Structures are given as structure tokens and as C-alpha cells.
Amino acid sequence: MAIDLTLDDNRRQSAAGRADALSTQIVSRVRDELFEKKLKPGDFLGTEMDLAKRYGVSRMAARDALRTLAALGVVEIKMGKGGGARIAPGNPRLFAEAMAVQLELAGVTAGEILDAQRAIECLAAELAALNATPSDHARLRRLIFEAEAAMNDNSLFTRLCAEFHLAVAEASHNRALAVQFLSLHYISWPTRNHTLTRKVAKRVQDVHKELCVLIEMRDAAGARQLMDGHIKMIRARRVAERDKGCC
């Protein structure tokens, strides 16, 4: 006699669906508690069994929730005796590349990316002039010096220029700005600038040197204005390069 497994399959699918819904609710609850400051880095969230009891769900739902929270970077999970999940320390850089990938998959254009980068970098330059420390100043000067010596090495010069822009963003001491810059940089900054000439490299160096001086002088308005013109120039070149298929 043939056995009809349809009902069993439906029950399993229904159970799995309920587990998915419950695990999603747990993830949302934990996320809400983070935003409400009820949870903070280092807090012990519990084991799989702890979560199942706390939220009145199956261990399968709790397990799925922990996996999702770990994938999101919300928790760190220690296995074995004395293990469990703790709220992870913040690491905004962790998802900068992931955000860049999603923007690329969504088909965001080079122009859109560089318009956003202009907004971020102009404010970053302004804040760098207000907040930069002596060590930030030294880092900017060092990167300019290294780029000067690398003007005949296209790849190295391009990388050092990218590091200079990141250093300005980080000198703002606004982590939200710095991480947004880093995310956009993955898309907008080529590893090798195929249209770079020595004349263009010298012009870039002159701007970077002037920007460094303005930041050290605490001239916030001047730094913002100079960065604005600089990013406009970069935007024009990057969009033209993309249109020609250069990068």
C-alpha cells in the first residue's frame, strides 16, 4: 500500500515557516533593544536554549535567529561549555564592502556614487579642519610625501591618493562619514587609473598639499571649498572613464 506523505510534507513546511517567522521576530527584538540602548557591546544574550525559553519558541527558531544575528555582526557566538552569544563590539567597516556590492548590484551609476561622495568628502574636509589631531596632520603629510615619490608608478600613486582621501575622512573623527566614504570608494576608485598622466598627477598633488595646509590652519570653509572643486574634477574624469569603458 502506497503511503501518502503529502500531509507530513505540509506539516514540515508549515513548521519551518513558523520557525522562520519566529526567528525573524527575535532578530527584530534584539535589534530594537540595541537601538533603545537596552543592550550594549559585551552583554550576554544567552545560549540557544536561553533564547528559546525567553521568547517562547523552539530551539530551531532560536538557532536560526542566532545565525542571522551573527551574520549581521550583531552577536559573537562562543561554542562549548560556558559559551553562548554576546553582543559584538561595533565594527562599521565590516559592512562597508557589503554595502558597495549592493549598490553595484542595484546598478547605481558612477555619477550617483560621486555625487554622494562629494557630499561626504566636502563635509569630511570641513570637519577635519576642525577636529584633526597632530597625528592626523602627520599622516596626511606622510601620504603626500609618499605619493610625490610614486608619481611614475600609476598603481601606487592611485592607491596613495585613495589613502589620502580616506585619511581626510578619518581626520574628521566622524566614523559614520568615514565608513560611508570607504563604502563608496570600493566602487568609485580604480585600482589603476588608465587616464592618469604626470600633468594630472601633479595637479592632484598640488590640491592635496593645499588641502593639508588648510586643515592644519583650521580653515574649515577653505578646506570644504577646495575639496568641492577637487571632487567635481574627479567626478568629471571618472564618469568619462566609465563611459569609455576604461575602468
C-alpha positions as CSV (number, residue, x, y, z in Angstrom):
1,M,0.0,0.0,0.0
2,A,1.4,3.4,-1.0
3,I,1.9,5.9,1.8
4,D,0.8,9.4,1.2
5,L,3.5,11.7,2.5
6,T,1.8,14.9,1.4
7,L,0.4,15.7,4.9
8,D,3.8,15.1,6.5
9,D,5.5,17.3,4.0
10,N,2.9,20.1,4.6
11,R,3.4,19.8,8.3
12,R,7.2,20.1,8.0
13,Q,6.9,23.0,5.6
14,S,4.4,24.7,8.0
15,A,6.8,24.1,11.0
16,A,9.7,25.5,9.1
17,G,7.7,28.5,8.0
18,R,6.7,29.2,11.6
19,A,10.3,28.8,12.8
20,D,11.5,31.3,10.2
21,A,8.8,33.8,11.2
22,L,9.7,33.4,14.9
23,S,13.4,33.7,14.3
24,T,12.8,36.9,12.3
25,Q,10.8,38.3,15.3
26,I,13.7,37.5,17.7
27,V,16.2,39.3,15.4
28,S,13.9,42.3,15.3
29,R,13.5,42.3,19.1
30,V,17.3,42.2,19.6
31,R,17.8,44.9,17.1
32,D,15.2,47.1,18.7
33,E,16.8,46.6,22.1
34,L,20.1,47.7,20.7
35,F,18.6,50.9,19.3
36,E,16.8,51.6,22.5
37,K,20.2,51.1,24.4
38,K,18.8,48.2,26.4
39,L,21.7,46.1,25.0
40,K,25.3,47.1,24.6
41,P,28.5,45.5,23.4
42,G,29.6,42.7,25.7
43,D,26.2,42.0,27.1
44,F,25.5,38.2,27.3
45,L,22.5,37.4,25.2
46,G,22.4,33.7,26.1
47,T,22.6,30.3,24.7
48,E,20.3,28.8,22.1
49,M,18.2,27.3,24.9
50,D,18.1,30.6,26.8
51,L,16.7,32.4,23.8
52,A,14.1,29.6,23.2
53,K,12.9,29.9,26.8
54,R,13.0,33.7,26.8
55,Y,10.9,34.2,23.7
56,G,8.8,31.0,24.0
57,V,10.0,29.5,20.7
58,S,11.6,26.2,19.6
59,R,15.3,25.7,19.7
60,M,15.2,25.6,15.9
61,A,13.8,29.2,15.8
62,A,16.4,30.3,18.4
63,R,19.2,28.7,16.4
64,D,18.2,30.4,13.2
65,A,17.9,33.7,15.0
66,L,21.4,33.4,16.4
67,R,22.8,32.5,13.0
68,T,21.2,35.6,11.5
69,L,22.4,37.9,14.3
70,A,25.9,36.5,13.8
71,A,25.8,37.1,10.1
72,L,24.6,40.7,10.7
73,G,27.6,41.2,13.0
74,V,25.2,41.8,16.0
75,V,26.5,38.9,18.1
76,E,29.6,36.8,18.6
77,I,29.0,33.2,19.4
78,K,31.3,31.1,21.6
79,M,30.8,27.3,21.3
80,G,31.2,24.7,24.1
81,K,31.0,24.9,27.9
82,G,30.4,28.5,29.1
83,G,29.6,29.5,25.6
84,G,26.7,31.4,24.1
85,A,26.1,34.7,22.3
86,R,27.3,38.1,23.3
87,I,26.6,41.4,21.7
88,A,29.5,42.1,19.5
89,P,31.7,45.2,19.6
90,G,30.9,47.7,16.8
91,N,32.8,47.4,13.6
92,P,31.2,49.7,11.0
93,R,33.9,48.9,8.4
94,L,32.7,45.3,8.4
95,F,29.8,46.1,6.1
96,A,31.3,48.9,4.0
97,E,32.2,46.4,1.2
98,A,28.9,44.7,1.5
99,M,27.1,48.0,1.0
100,A,29.3,48.7,-2.0
101,V,28.4,45.3,-3.5
102,Q,24.7,46.0,-3.1
103,L,25.0,49.5,-4.7
104,E,26.8,47.9,-7.6
105,L,24.2,45.1,-7.9
106,A,21.4,47.8,-7.9
107,G,23.0,49.5,-10.9
108,V,23.8,52.8,-9.1
109,T,25.7,54.9,-11.7
110,A,29.2,56.4,-11.3
111,G,27.6,59.8,-11.3
112,E,25.3,59.0,-8.4
113,I,28.2,57.5,-6.4
114,L,30.4,60.5,-7.0
115,D,27.6,63.0,-6.2
116,A,27.2,61.2,-2.8
117,Q,31.0,61.1,-2.4
118,R,31.2,64.8,-3.0
119,A,28.7,65.5,-0.2
120,I,30.6,63.2,2.2
121,E,34.1,64.4,1.4
122,C,33.2,68.1,1.5
123,L,31.8,67.7,5.0
124,A,34.7,65.4,6.0
125,A,37.2,68.0,4.9
126,E,35.4,70.7,6.9
127,L,35.3,68.6,10.0
128,A,38.9,67.5,9.5
129,A,39.9,71.2,9.7
130,L,38.0,71.5,13.0
131,N,38.9,68.1,14.6
132,A,42.2,66.8,13.1
133,T,44.9,65.9,15.6
134,P,48.7,66.4,15.2
135,S,48.9,62.7,14.3
136,D,46.2,63.2,11.6
137,H,48.3,66.1,10.2
138,A,51.4,63.9,10.2
139,R,49.6,61.1,8.4
140,L,48.3,63.4,5.7
141,R,51.8,64.9,5.2
142,R,53.4,61.4,5.0
143,L,50.9,60.3,2.3
144,I,51.6,63.4,0.2
145,F,55.4,62.7,0.5
146,E,54.9,59.0,-0.5
147,A,52.7,60.0,-3.4
148,E,55.3,62.5,-4.6
149,A,57.8,59.7,-4.8
150,A,55.4,57.5,-6.6
151,M,54.3,59.7,-9.4
152,N,55.8,57.4,-12.0
153,D,54.1,54.4,-10.6
154,N,50.4,54.6,-11.7
155,S,49.0,51.9,-9.4
156,L,50.9,53.0,-6.3
157,F,50.1,56.7,-6.9
158,T,46.4,55.9,-7.3
159,R,46.4,53.8,-4.1
160,L,48.2,56.5,-2.1
161,C,45.7,59.2,-3.3
162,A,42.8,56.9,-2.2
163,E,44.5,56.6,1.2
164,F,44.9,60.4,1.4
165,H,41.2,60.9,0.9
166,L,40.4,58.2,3.5
167,A,42.8,59.9,5.9
168,V,40.9,63.2,5.5
169,A,37.6,61.4,6.1
170,E,39.1,59.7,9.2
171,A,40.6,63.0,10.4
172,S,37.0,64.3,10.6
173,H,36.6,62.0,13.6
174,N,33.1,61.2,12.4
175,R,33.0,57.4,11.9
176,A,29.7,57.5,10.0
177,L,31.3,59.7,7.4
178,A,34.5,57.7,7.2
179,V,32.6,54.4,6.7
180,Q,30.3,55.8,4.0
181,F,33.4,57.2,2.2
182,L,35.0,53.8,2.4
183,S,31.9,52.0,1.0
184,L,31.7,54.4,-2.0
185,H,35.4,54.2,-2.5
186,Y,35.1,50.5,-3.3
187,I,33.1,51.4,-6.4
188,S,34.4,54.8,-7.5
189,W,38.2,54.5,-7.0
190,P,40.0,52.4,-9.7
191,T,43.0,50.3,-8.7
192,R,44.8,51.6,-11.7
193,N,43.9,55.0,-13.3
194,H,44.3,54.3,-17.0
195,T,44.0,58.0,-18.0
196,L,46.4,59.3,-15.4
197,T,49.2,61.5,-16.8
198,R,52.1,63.1,-14.9
199,K,50.4,66.5,-15.5
200,V,47.2,65.3,-13.9
201,A,49.2,63.7,-11.0
202,K,51.0,67.0,-10.3
203,R,47.7,68.8,-10.2
204,V,46.3,66.3,-7.8
205,Q,49.3,66.6,-5.6
206,D,49.1,70.4,-5.6
207,V,45.4,70.2,-4.4
208,H,46.3,67.6,-1.7
209,K,49.2,69.8,-0.4
210,E,46.9,72.9,-0.3
211,L,44.2,70.9,1.4
212,C,46.6,69.6,4.0
213,V,47.7,73.2,4.8
214,L,44.1,74.4,5.1
215,I,43.3,71.5,7.5
216,E,46.4,72.4,9.6
217,M,45.3,76.1,9.6
218,R,41.8,75.0,10.9
219,D,40.3,76.8,7.8
220,A,37.1,74.7,7.7
221,A,35.4,76.8,5.0
222,G,38.5,76.8,2.8
223,A,39.0,73.1,3.2
224,R,35.4,72.4,2.2
225,Q,35.5,74.7,-0.8
226,L,38.8,73.2,-2.1
227,M,37.5,69.6,-1.6
228,D,34.3,70.5,-3.5
229,G,36.3,71.6,-6.6
230,H,38.6,68.6,-6.3
231,I,35.7,66.1,-6.2
232,K,34.0,67.9,-9.1
233,M,37.1,67.3,-11.2
234,I,37.3,63.7,-10.1
235,R,33.7,63.2,-10.9
236,A,34.1,64.5,-14.5
237,R,37.1,62.2,-15.1
238,R,35.6,59.1,-13.5
239,V,32.3,59.4,-15.4
240,A,34.1,60.0,-18.7
241,E,36.3,57.0,-18.0
242,R,33.3,54.7,-17.2
243,D,31.6,55.9,-20.4
244,K,34.7,55.0,-22.4
245,G,35.0,51.6,-20.6
246,C,38.4,52.5,-19.1
247,C,37.6,51.1,-15.7
